[in-house]
C-alpha cells in the first residue's frame, strides 16, 4: 500500500520519481507531480513540458520540410538571406504554431528568429532559433486564511 511509504515520499519526489497521492475528502489516487528524472531547471523536467516541446517539434518539422531543396532568395548586394526570406520563414512557423497551439491554449506564444547574415549559398543551411512561452502549471496553492475585524 502506498500509505506505508509515507515517510519516504518527500525523498522519492525530490529524486524525480513519479508518485501517486491522496487528497483528504477525495476518493482515489492522483499523480503528485510529473517529473522526468531530469534537473528541475531543465526545459524537459516535466511530462507536460515534454508534450509541448514534442508537438512543437512535429509542427516545425512539417513546416520546414516543405522548404528543403527549394530555391532561397538572397540579397543581391550581400549574398546573405534576403530580408523577405527571413520574414517569410519566421512567419511561416509562428503562424502554424499560433493556429495549432496558441488557439488550443497549449502555449502562450512562439517567436522565431533568423540571423540574416547566413551564407546559405555556401553552406546550404539556415539556422532558426525558436522560443516558446509555455503556460505555467500549478504545483502548489498556498492560502493565507485568518479572521479579521474588517475586510
CORJOJO-V613644 format. One line per field, one symbol per residue. ss: DSSP state (h for helix, s for strand, l for the rest). A space follows every 50 residues. Layout:
ss = ???
This chain:
ss = lhhhhhhhhhhhhhlllllssllllllllsslllsllllllllllshhhh hhhhhhhhhhhhhhhllllllllsllllllslhhhhhhhhhhhhhhhhhh hhllllsssssssllllllhhhhlllllssssssllllllllllllllll l
